Amino acid sequence: EVQLQASGGGWVQAGGSLRLSCAASGLTFGDYAIGWFRQAPGKERERISCISSYDRSVSYGDSVKGRFTISRDDAKNTVYLQMNSLKPEDTAVYYCKFAQIFGGRLEYWGHGTLVTVSS
């Protein structure tokens, strides 16, 4: 059974930092590209960052570029999102998504973790 355990959300003042983690089990971690998404109240889910499997290439949405950093530790089956210089508009539920890069192209979503940034 595939399980994705997201953690690290919470409350922080504007300008602060948080680090989100998403630990995976039940899958071959290296076979997946991983993305972080977020959904604010009343808004659509937004992809904010992703990291590939083999070459570790990364990409960021314009709203978080320069402030957030995605990384993965294949030895720990965990992906991270370091969030710095947080703004109230970063308030959202954050989700990790695993996408298999070949074969069945399976996709899995982690449960969300809430990030609240106060002004």
Buried (B, 14 or more C-beta within 10 A) or exposed (E): EEEBBBBBBEEBEEEBEBEBBBBBEEBEBEBBBBBBBBBBEEEEBBBBBBBBBEEEEBEBBEEBEEBBBBBBEEEEBBBBBBBBEBBEEBBBBBBBBBBBEEEEEEEBBBEBBEBBBEE
